[in-house]
């Protein structure tokens, strides 16, 4: 059982690193990112579009930096 837990932690760490690398790359390229924030879709970063026609509302537009 313990080895399964260790393996799950390793997979989680790998996924977190992959997401961080993708967000860093978007930041360096000046692109926005689409993320899930506070239970809704959020567009973050420079030139982030304002959501239109989103089925759950207008979405959230944030100028915060992509981490």
HTML snippet that shows the backbone in 3Dmol.js (N, CA, C, O; Angstrom):
<script src="https://3Dmol.org/build/3Dmol-min.js"></script>
<div id="view" style="width:600px;height:400px;position:relative"></div>
<script>
const pdb = `
ATOM      1  N   UNK A   1       0.823  -1.192   0.000  1.00  0.00           N
ATOM      2  CA  UNK A   1       0.000   0.000   0.000  1.00  0.00           C
ATOM      3  C   UNK A   1       0.866   1.254   0.000  1.00  0.00           C
ATOM      4  O   UNK A   1       0.556   2.238  -0.672  1.00  0.00           O
ATOM      5  N   UNK A   2       1.954   1.204   0.762  1.00  0.00           N
ATOM      6  CA  UNK A   2       2.816   2.368   0.852  1.00  0.00           C
ATOM      7  C   UNK A   2       3.448   2.708  -0.502  1.00  0.00           C
ATOM      8  O   UNK A   2       3.571   3.881  -0.854  1.00  0.00           O
ATOM      9  N   UNK A   3       3.848   1.684  -1.256  1.00  0.00           N
ATOM     10  CA  UNK A   3       4.475   1.940  -2.550  1.00  0.00           C
ATOM     11  C   UNK A   3       3.499   2.600  -3.524  1.00  0.00           C
ATOM     12  O   UNK A   3       3.907   3.412  -4.355  1.00  0.00           O
ATOM     13  N   UNK A   4       2.217   2.256  -3.425  1.00  0.00           N
ATOM     14  CA  UNK A   4       1.216   2.884  -4.288  1.00  0.00           C
ATOM     15  C   UNK A   4       1.102   4.365  -3.949  1.00  0.00           C
ATOM     16  O   UNK A   4       0.986   5.195  -4.851  1.00  0.00           O
ATOM     17  N   UNK A   5       1.133   4.710  -2.665  1.00  0.00           N
ATOM     18  CA  UNK A   5       1.072   6.101  -2.234  1.00  0.00           C
ATOM     19  C   UNK A   5       2.280   6.873  -2.748  1.00  0.00           C
ATOM     20  O   UNK A   5       2.141   8.000  -3.224  1.00  0.00           O
ATOM     21  N   UNK A   6       3.453   6.278  -2.657  1.00  0.00           N
ATOM     22  CA  UNK A   6       4.677   6.923  -3.134  1.00  0.00           C
ATOM     23  C   UNK A   6       4.584   7.141  -4.641  1.00  0.00           C
ATOM     24  O   UNK A   6       4.974   8.194  -5.146  1.00  0.00           O
ATOM     25  N   UNK A   7       4.072   6.152  -5.350  1.00  0.00           N
ATOM     26  CA  UNK A   7       3.917   6.275  -6.800  1.00  0.00           C
ATOM     27  C   UNK A   7       2.920   7.389  -7.149  1.00  0.00           C
ATOM     28  O   UNK A   7       3.157   8.161  -8.078  1.00  0.00           O
ATOM     29  N   UNK A   8       1.814   7.474  -6.413  1.00  0.00           N
ATOM     30  CA  UNK A   8       0.831   8.529  -6.658  1.00  0.00           C
ATOM     31  C   UNK A   8       1.443   9.909  -6.426  1.00  0.00           C
ATOM     32  O   UNK A   8       1.179  10.838  -7.189  1.00  0.00           O
ATOM     33  N   UNK A   9       2.252  10.049  -5.388  1.00  0.00           N
ATOM     34  CA  UNK A   9       2.922  11.326  -5.131  1.00  0.00           C
ATOM     35  C   UNK A   9       3.886  11.680  -6.261  1.00  0.00           C
ATOM     36  O   UNK A   9       3.988  12.844  -6.650  1.00  0.00           O
ATOM     37  N   UNK A  10       4.584  10.690  -6.782  1.00  0.00           N
ATOM     38  CA  UNK A  10       5.509  10.925  -7.885  1.00  0.00           C
ATOM     39  C   UNK A  10       4.762  11.381  -9.139  1.00  0.00           C
ATOM     40  O   UNK A  10       5.216  12.288  -9.836  1.00  0.00           O
ATOM     41  N   UNK A  11       3.631  10.760  -9.424  1.00  0.00           N
ATOM     42  CA  UNK A  11       2.823  11.140 -10.583  1.00  0.00           C
ATOM     43  C   UNK A  11       2.285  12.562 -10.400  1.00  0.00           C
ATOM     44  O   UNK A  11       2.322  13.364 -11.333  1.00  0.00           O
ATOM     45  N   UNK A  12       1.789  12.872  -9.207  1.00  0.00           N
ATOM     46  CA  UNK A  12       1.283  14.216  -8.933  1.00  0.00           C
ATOM     47  C   UNK A  12       2.378  15.266  -9.122  1.00  0.00           C
ATOM     48  O   UNK A  12       2.143  16.308  -9.735  1.00  0.00           O
ATOM     49  N   UNK A  13       3.556  14.994  -8.604  1.00  0.00           N
ATOM     50  CA  UNK A  13       4.671  15.928  -8.752  1.00  0.00           C
ATOM     51  C   UNK A  13       5.020  16.134 -10.221  1.00  0.00           C
ATOM     52  O   UNK A  13       5.272  17.260 -10.650  1.00  0.00           O
ATOM     53  N   UNK A  14       5.035  15.060 -10.985  1.00  0.00           N
ATOM     54  CA  UNK A  14       5.330  15.140 -12.420  1.00  0.00           C
ATOM     55  C   UNK A  14       4.302  16.001 -13.148  1.00  0.00           C
ATOM     56  O   UNK A  14       4.664  16.840 -13.973  1.00  0.00           O
ATOM     57  N   UNK A  15       3.026  15.795 -12.844  1.00  0.00           N
ATOM     58  CA  UNK A  15       1.967  16.586 -13.471  1.00  0.00           C
ATOM     59  C   UNK A  15       2.067  18.067 -13.095  1.00  0.00           C
ATOM     60  O   UNK A  15       1.889  18.943 -13.941  1.00  0.00           O
ATOM     61  N   UNK A  16       2.352  18.334 -11.820  1.00  0.00           N
ATOM     62  CA  UNK A  16       2.493  19.717 -11.374  1.00  0.00           C
ATOM     63  C   UNK A  16       3.658  20.401 -12.083  1.00  0.00           C
ATOM     64  O   UNK A  16       3.544  21.561 -12.477  1.00  0.00           O
ATOM     65  N   UNK A  17       4.766  19.704 -12.249  1.00  0.00           N
ATOM     66  CA  UNK A  17       5.920  20.271 -12.948  1.00  0.00           C
ATOM     67  C   UNK A  17       5.604  20.530 -14.412  1.00  0.00           C
ATOM     68  O   UNK A  17       6.024  21.549 -14.960  1.00  0.00           O
ATOM     69  N   UNK A  18       4.872  19.626 -15.056  1.00  0.00           N
ATOM     70  CA  UNK A  18       4.506  19.808 -16.457  1.00  0.00           C
ATOM     71  C   UNK A  18       3.615  21.030 -16.642  1.00  0.00           C
ATOM     72  O   UNK A  18       3.797  21.799 -17.586  1.00  0.00           O
ATOM     73  N   UNK A  19       2.654  21.207 -15.742  1.00  0.00           N
ATOM     74  CA  UNK A  19       1.763  22.378 -15.824  1.00  0.00           C
ATOM     75  C   UNK A  19       2.562  23.651 -15.587  1.00  0.00           C
ATOM     76  O   UNK A  19       2.378  24.643 -16.292  1.00  0.00           O
ATOM     77  N   UNK A  20       3.444  23.626 -14.600  1.00  0.00           N
ATOM     78  CA  UNK A  20       4.264  24.808 -14.314  1.00  0.00           C
ATOM     79  C   UNK A  20       5.130  25.180 -15.519  1.00  0.00           C
ATOM     80  O   UNK A  20       5.264  26.358 -15.848  1.00  0.00           O
ATOM     81  N   UNK A  21       5.710  24.190 -16.166  1.00  0.00           N
ATOM     82  CA  UNK A  21       6.523  24.444 -17.361  1.00  0.00           C
ATOM     83  C   UNK A  21       5.678  25.045 -18.482  1.00  0.00           C
ATOM     84  O   UNK A  21       6.120  25.970 -19.163  1.00  0.00           O
ATOM     85  N   UNK A  22       4.473  24.530 -18.676  1.00  0.00           N
ATOM     86  CA  UNK A  22       3.597  25.058 -19.722  1.00  0.00           C
ATOM     87  C   UNK A  22       3.200  26.501 -19.424  1.00  0.00           C
ATOM     88  O   UNK A  22       3.190  27.339 -20.326  1.00  0.00           O
ATOM     89  N   UNK A  23       2.871  26.799 -18.164  1.00  0.00           N
ATOM     90  CA  UNK A  23       2.503  28.177 -17.802  1.00  0.00           C
ATOM     91  C   UNK A  23       3.701  29.121 -17.922  1.00  0.00           C
ATOM     92  O   UNK A  23       3.551  30.263 -18.356  1.00  0.00           O
ATOM     93  N   UNK A  24       4.877  28.649 -17.543  1.00  0.00           N
ATOM     94  CA  UNK A  24       6.085  29.468 -17.703  1.00  0.00           C
ATOM     95  C   UNK A  24       6.354  29.764 -19.173  1.00  0.00           C
ATOM     96  O   UNK A  24       6.703  30.891 -19.525  1.00  0.00           O
ATOM     97  N   UNK A  25       6.196  28.765 -20.028  1.00  0.00           N
ATOM     98  CA  UNK A  25       6.407  28.958 -21.462  1.00  0.00           C
ATOM     99  C   UNK A  25       5.418  29.976 -22.018  1.00  0.00           C
ATOM    100  O   UNK A  25       5.799  30.838 -22.810  1.00  0.00           O
ATOM    101  N   UNK A  26       4.153  29.887 -21.614  1.00  0.00           N
ATOM    102  CA  UNK A  26       3.145  30.856 -22.068  1.00  0.00           C
ATOM    103  C   UNK A  26       3.508  32.263 -21.605  1.00  0.00           C
ATOM    104  O   UNK A  26       3.371  33.225 -22.361  1.00  0.00           O
ATOM    105  N   UNK A  27       3.972  32.382 -20.358  1.00  0.00           N
ATOM    106  CA  UNK A  27       4.364  33.681 -19.827  1.00  0.00           C
ATOM    107  C   UNK A  27       5.512  34.263 -20.644  1.00  0.00           C
ATOM    108  O   UNK A  27       5.476  35.435 -21.020  1.00  0.00           O
ATOM    109  N   UNK A  28       6.530  33.448 -20.919  1.00  0.00           N
ATOM    110  CA  UNK A  28       7.695  33.920 -21.684  1.00  0.00           C
ATOM    111  C   UNK A  28       7.304  34.346 -23.097  1.00  0.00           C
ATOM    112  O   UNK A  28       7.873  35.291 -23.642  1.00  0.00           O
ATOM    113  N   UNK A  29       6.336  33.652 -23.687  1.00  0.00           N
ATOM    114  CA  UNK A  29       5.900  33.977 -25.046  1.00  0.00           C
ATOM    115  C   UNK A  29       4.874  35.105 -25.091  1.00  0.00           C
ATOM    116  O   UNK A  29       4.481  35.549 -26.169  1.00  0.00           O
ATOM    117  N   UNK A  30       4.438  35.572 -23.905  1.00  0.00           N
ATOM    118  CA  UNK A  30       3.444  36.641 -23.859  1.00  0.00           C
ATOM    119  C   UNK A  30       2.037  36.175 -24.175  1.00  0.00           C
ATOM    120  O   UNK A  30       1.199  36.968 -24.603  1.00  0.00           O
ATOM    121  N   UNK A  31       1.773  34.903 -23.969  1.00  0.00           N
ATOM    122  CA  UNK A  31       0.454  34.343 -24.248  1.00  0.00           C
ATOM    123  C   UNK A  31      -0.367  34.284 -22.965  1.00  0.00           C
ATOM    124  O   UNK A  31       0.178  34.254 -21.861  1.00  0.00           O
ATOM    125  N   UNK A  32      -1.677  34.269 -23.130  1.00  0.00           N
ATOM    126  CA  UNK A  32      -2.551  34.095 -21.969  1.00  0.00           C
ATOM    127  C   UNK A  32      -2.774  32.599 -21.730  1.00  0.00           C
ATOM    128  O   UNK A  32      -2.471  31.769 -22.587  1.00  0.00           O
ATOM    129  N   UNK A  33      -3.304  32.278 -20.564  1.00  0.00           N
ATOM    130  CA  UNK A  33      -3.611  30.888 -20.224  1.00  0.00           C
ATOM    131  C   UNK A  33      -5.067  30.796 -19.774  1.00  0.00           C
ATOM    132  O   UNK A  33      -5.622  31.745 -19.220  1.00  0.00           O
ATOM    133  N   UNK A  34      -5.661  29.664 -20.016  1.00  0.00           N
ATOM    134  CA  UNK A  34      -7.024  29.388 -19.570  1.00  0.00           C
ATOM    135  C   UNK A  34      -6.911  28.436 -18.386  1.00  0.00           C
ATOM    136  O   UNK A  34      -6.354  27.345 -18.504  1.00  0.00           O
ATOM    137  N   UNK A  35      -7.446  28.859 -17.244  1.00  0.00           N
ATOM    138  CA  UNK A  35      -7.342  28.068 -16.019  1.00  0.00           C
ATOM    139  C   UNK A  35      -8.709  27.959 -15.354  1.00  0.00           C
ATOM    140  O   UNK A  35      -9.646  28.674 -15.709  1.00  0.00           O
ATOM    141  N   UNK A  36      -8.805  27.072 -14.404  1.00  0.00           N
ATOM    142  CA  UNK A  36     -10.008  26.915 -13.586  1.00  0.00           C
ATOM    143  C   UNK A  36      -9.753  27.642 -12.276  1.00  0.00           C
ATOM    144  O   UNK A  36      -8.821  27.302 -11.548  1.00  0.00           O
ATOM    145  N   UNK A  37     -10.583  28.650 -11.970  1.00  0.00           N
ATOM    146  CA  UNK A  37     -10.364  29.459 -10.776  1.00  0.00           C
ATOM    147  C   UNK A  37     -11.702  29.784 -10.125  1.00  0.00           C
ATOM    148  O   UNK A  37     -12.615  30.279 -10.786  1.00  0.00           O
ATOM    149  N   UNK A  38     -11.813  29.510  -8.857  1.00  0.00           N
ATOM    150  CA  UNK A  38     -13.032  29.794  -8.098  1.00  0.00           C
ATOM    151  C   UNK A  38     -14.270  29.190  -8.747  1.00  0.00           C
ATOM    152  O   UNK A  38     -15.336  29.806  -8.758  1.00  0.00           O
ATOM    153  N   UNK A  39     -14.127  27.984  -9.288  1.00  0.00           N
ATOM    154  CA  UNK A  39     -15.269  27.277  -9.850  1.00  0.00           C
ATOM    155  C   UNK A  39     -15.699  27.730 -11.226  1.00  0.00           C
ATOM    156  O   UNK A  39     -16.805  27.410 -11.661  1.00  0.00           O
ATOM    157  N   UNK A  40     -14.843  28.473 -11.929  1.00  0.00           N
ATOM    158  CA  UNK A  40     -15.202  28.943 -13.263  1.00  0.00           C
ATOM    159  C   UNK A  40     -13.944  29.054 -14.113  1.00  0.00           C
ATOM    160  O   UNK A  40     -12.826  28.997 -13.601  1.00  0.00           O
ATOM    161  N   UNK A  41     -14.139  29.210 -15.399  1.00  0.00           N
ATOM    162  CA  UNK A  41     -13.039  29.402 -16.328  1.00  0.00           C
ATOM    163  C   UNK A  41     -12.494  30.807 -16.138  1.00  0.00           C
ATOM    164  O   UNK A  41     -13.258  31.763 -16.000  1.00  0.00           O
ATOM    165  N   UNK A  42     -11.161  30.934 -16.132  1.00  0.00           N
ATOM    166  CA  UNK A  42     -10.527  32.247 -16.026  1.00  0.00           C
ATOM    167  C   UNK A  42      -9.419  32.330 -17.069  1.00  0.00           C
ATOM    168  O   UNK A  42      -8.681  31.369 -17.291  1.00  0.00           O
ATOM    169  N   UNK A  43      -9.316  33.480 -17.698  1.00  0.00           N
ATOM    170  CA  UNK A  43      -8.253  33.745 -18.661  1.00  0.00           C
ATOM    171  C   UNK A  43      -7.258  34.652 -17.954  1.00  0.00           C
ATOM    172  O   UNK A  43      -7.628  35.722 -17.470  1.00  0.00           O
ATOM    173  N   UNK A  44      -5.994  34.231 -17.892  1.00  0.00           N
ATOM    174  CA  UNK A  44      -5.004  35.029 -17.181  1.00  0.00           C
ATOM    175  C   UNK A  44      -3.826  35.339 -18.103  1.00  0.00           C
ATOM    176  O   UNK A  44      -3.494  34.566 -19.002  1.00  0.00           O
ATOM    177  N   UNK A  45      -3.216  36.476 -17.855  1.00  0.00           N
ATOM    178  CA  UNK A  45      -2.047  36.866 -18.617  1.00  0.00           C
ATOM    179  C   UNK A  45      -2.358  37.997 -19.585  1.00  0.00           C
ATOM    180  O   UNK A  45      -3.490  38.474 -19.662  1.00  0.00           O
ATOM    181  N   UNK A  46      -1.338  38.418 -20.321  1.00  0.00           N
ATOM    182  CA  UNK A  46      -1.514  39.526 -21.260  1.00  0.00           C
ATOM    183  C   UNK A  46      -2.436  39.124 -22.413  1.00  0.00           C
ATOM    184  O   UNK A  46      -2.460  37.971 -22.841  1.00  0.00           O
ATOM    185  N   UNK A  47      -3.172  40.080 -22.886  1.00  0.00           N
ATOM    186  CA  UNK A  47      -4.078  39.872 -24.025  1.00  0.00           C
ATOM    187  C   UNK A  47      -5.125  38.799 -23.781  1.00  0.00           C
ATOM    188  O   UNK A  47      -5.602  38.170 -24.726  1.00  0.00           O
ATOM    189  N   UNK A  48      -5.483  38.585 -22.536  1.00  0.00           N
ATOM    190  CA  UNK A  48      -6.502  37.582 -22.225  1.00  0.00           C
ATOM    191  C   UNK A  48      -7.859  38.058 -22.752  1.00  0.00           C
ATOM    192  O   UNK A  48      -8.266  39.187 -22.478  1.00  0.00           O
ATOM    193  N   UNK A  49      -8.555  37.213 -23.501  1.00  0.00           N
ATOM    194  CA  UNK A  49      -9.852  37.610 -24.040  1.00  0.00           C
ATOM    195  C   UNK A  49     -10.925  37.636 -22.961  1.00  0.00           C
ATOM    196  O   UNK A  49     -10.805  36.986 -21.923  1.00  0.00           O
ATOM    197  N   UNK A  50     -11.957  38.387 -23.227  1.00  0.00           N
ATOM    198  CA  UNK A  50     -13.126  38.371 -22.362  1.00  0.00           C
ATOM    199  C   UNK A  50     -14.033  37.284 -22.922  1.00  0.00           C
ATOM    200  O   UNK A  50     -14.383  37.310 -24.102  1.00  0.00           O
ATOM    201  N   UNK A  51     -14.413  36.327 -22.076  1.00  0.00           N
ATOM    202  CA  UNK A  51     -15.213  35.190 -22.531  1.00  0.00           C
ATOM    203  C   UNK A  51     -16.577  35.660 -23.001  1.00  0.00           C
ATOM    204  O   UNK A  51     -17.217  36.492 -22.358  1.00  0.00           O
ATOM    205  N   UNK A  52     -17.009  35.126 -24.115  1.00  0.00           N
ATOM    206  CA  UNK A  52     -18.340  35.414 -24.634  1.00  0.00           C
ATOM    207  C   UNK A  52     -18.992  34.090 -25.006  1.00  0.00           C
ATOM    208  O   UNK A  52     -18.360  33.227 -25.615  1.00  0.00           O
ATOM    209  N   UNK A  53     -20.241  33.939 -24.641  1.00  0.00           N
ATOM    210  CA  UNK A  53     -20.965  32.730 -24.978  1.00  0.00           C
ATOM    211  C   UNK A  53     -20.578  31.539 -24.129  1.00  0.00           C
ATOM    212  O   UNK A  53     -20.878  30.401 -24.493  1.00  0.00           O
ATOM    213  N   UNK A  54     -19.926  31.770 -23.017  1.00  0.00           N
ATOM    214  CA  UNK A  54     -19.573  30.673 -22.121  1.00  0.00           C
ATOM    215  C   UNK A  54     -20.860  30.155 -21.487  1.00  0.00           C
ATOM    216  O   UNK A  54     -21.651  30.954 -20.986  1.00  0.00           O
ATOM    217  N   UNK A  55     -21.094  28.849 -21.492  1.00  0.00           N
ATOM    218  CA  UNK A  55     -22.372  28.312 -21.016  1.00  0.00           C
ATOM    219  C   UNK A  55     -22.680  28.602 -19.552  1.00  0.00           C
ATOM    220  O   UNK A  55     -23.847  28.595 -19.161  1.00  0.00           O
ATOM    221  N   UNK A  56     -21.654  28.857 -18.728  1.00  0.00           N
ATOM    222  CA  UNK A  56     -21.904  29.115 -17.313  1.00  0.00           C
ATOM    223  C   UNK A  56     -21.810  30.595 -16.986  1.00  0.00           C
ATOM    224  O   UNK A  56     -21.801  30.960 -15.810  1.00  0.00           O
ATOM    225  N   UNK A  57     -21.740  31.430 -17.959  1.00  0.00           N
ATOM    226  CA  UNK A  57     -21.611  32.862 -17.702  1.00  0.00           C
ATOM    227  C   UNK A  57     -20.530  33.447 -18.572  1.00  0.00           C
ATOM    228  O   UNK A  57     -20.139  32.851 -19.577  1.00  0.00           O
ATOM    229  N   UNK A  58     -20.051  34.596 -18.197  1.00  0.00           N
ATOM    230  CA  UNK A  58     -19.087  35.281 -19.041  1.00  0.00           C
ATOM    231  C   UNK A  58     -17.649  34.895 -18.741  1.00  0.00           C
ATOM    232  O   UNK A  58     -16.740  35.366 -19.423  1.00  0.00           O
ATOM    233  N   UNK A  59     -17.418  34.065 -17.757  1.00  0.00           N
ATOM    234  CA  UNK A  59     -16.051  33.718 -17.403  1.00  0.00           C
ATOM    235  C   UNK A  59     -15.390  34.862 -16.671  1.00  0.00           C
ATOM    236  O   UNK A  59     -16.016  35.898 -16.446  1.00  0.00           O
ATOM    237  N   UNK A  60     -14.158  34.697 -16.303  1.00  0.00           N
ATOM    238  CA  UNK A  60     -13.446  35.740 -15.575  1.00  0.00           C
ATOM    239  C   UNK A  60     -12.226  36.135 -16.363  1.00  0.00           C
ATOM    240  O   UNK A  60     -11.551  35.287 -16.947  1.00  0.00           O
ATOM    241  N   UNK A  61     -11.945  37.396 -16.380  1.00  0.00           N
ATOM    242  CA  UNK A  61     -10.805  37.934 -17.102  1.00  0.00           C
ATOM    243  C   UNK A  61      -9.890  38.558 -16.076  1.00  0.00           C
ATOM    244  O   UNK A  61     -10.295  39.444 -15.323  1.00  0.00           O
ATOM    245  N   UNK A  62      -8.658  38.097 -16.050  1.00  0.00           N
ATOM    246  CA  UNK A  62      -7.718  38.592 -15.059  1.00  0.00           C
ATOM    247  C   UNK A  62      -6.422  38.989 -15.735  1.00  0.00           C
ATOM    248  O   UNK A  62      -5.949  38.303 -16.641  1.00  0.00           O
ATOM    249  N   UNK A  63      -5.853  40.086 -15.298  1.00  0.00           N
ATOM    250  CA  UNK A  63      -4.565  40.518 -15.838  1.00  0.00           C
ATOM    251  C   UNK A  63      -3.410  39.995 -14.992  1.00  0.00           C
ATOM    252  O   UNK A  63      -2.261  40.368 -15.226  1.00  0.00           O
ATOM    253  N   UNK A  64      -3.698  39.129 -14.006  1.00  0.00           N
ATOM    254  CA  UNK A  64      -2.608  38.611 -13.189  1.00  0.00           C
ATOM    255  C   UNK A  64      -1.647  37.839 -14.060  1.00  0.00           C
ATOM    256  O   UNK A  64      -2.028  37.296 -15.096  1.00  0.00           O
ATOM    257  N   UNK A  65      -0.405  37.793 -13.638  1.00  0.00           N
ATOM    258  CA  UNK A  65       0.611  37.126 -14.447  1.00  0.00           C
ATOM    259  C   UNK A  65       0.419  35.621 -14.424  1.00  0.00           C
ATOM    260  O   UNK A  65      -0.112  35.060 -13.466  1.00  0.00           O
ATOM    261  N   UNK A  66       0.847  34.998 -15.466  1.00  0.00           N
ATOM    262  CA  UNK A  66       0.825  33.545 -15.544  1.00  0.00           C
ATOM    263  C   UNK A  66       2.003  33.065 -14.725  1.00  0.00           C
ATOM    264  O   UNK A  66       3.142  33.448 -14.991  1.00  0.00           O
ATOM    265  N   UNK A  67       1.747  32.238 -13.739  1.00  0.00           N
ATOM    266  CA  UNK A  67       2.826  31.784 -12.843  1.00  0.00           C
ATOM    267  C   UNK A  67       3.542  30.605 -13.412  1.00  0.00           C
ATOM    268  O   UNK A  67       4.475  30.092 -12.794  1.00  0.00           O
TER     269      UNK A  67
END
`;
const viewer = $3Dmol.createViewer("view");
viewer.addModel(pdb, "pdb");
viewer.setStyle({}, {cartoon: {color: "spectrum"}});
viewer.zoomTo();
viewer.render();
</script>
